[in-house]
Amino acid sequence: MTTFSNGSTSFEPDTVLGYASSSEHGNLVHRRLGSELVDVTLRPASLRSSSQPLELQFDDGTAAYAAEAALRGAHVWTMTAPGVDTIDMQFVVHGTVERRLDATGAAWVVTFGWQEVLP
């Protein structure tokens, strides 16, 4: 079960529906004037983020509402996913937090943008 915690509040969605990560690379490439050659400055990629929001499914509307309210606060979050520890991270919410009823009307989905931060 994936757990989200900010040190004082925690919640566990019933299902993580969508997770994707990306990192913007920091390399700089400059074309030399009047030449086909380039100068390159090597820099590491940024920490993980995503252009797609993280999607969490809750079978209970009250739990979905509580998760939405918690995510709207000013916190650093820790996500842990036993068995899939390559997605464990600390992050801040970035962009929009949304709660909606799924197409079946039986579950709630909370979505939000995120940016990984260093512990």
RASUL-V13237 format. One record per backbone hydrogen bond with DSSP energy under -1.0 kcal/mol. NH is the residue of the N-H (numbers start at 1). CO is the residue of the C=O. If there is no record, write none. Layout:
# RASUL-V13237
((NH/CO) (NH/CO))
This chain:
# RASUL-V13237
((3/80) (4/11) (5/78) (6/9) (11/4) (14/57) (15/57) (17/55) (18/55) (22/49) (28/41) (30/39) (32/37) (35/32) (39/30) (41/28) (46/24) (49/22) (54/112) (55/18) (56/110) (57/15) (58/108) (64/60) (65/61) (66/62) (67/63) (68/64) (69/65) (70/66) (71/67) (72/68) (73/70) (75/73) (77/91) (78/5) (79/89) (80/3) (84/81) (87/84) (89/79) (91/77) (92/115) (94/113) (98/111) (100/109) (102/107) (105/102) (108/58) (109/100) (110/56) (111/98) (112/54) (115/92) (116/48) (117/90))
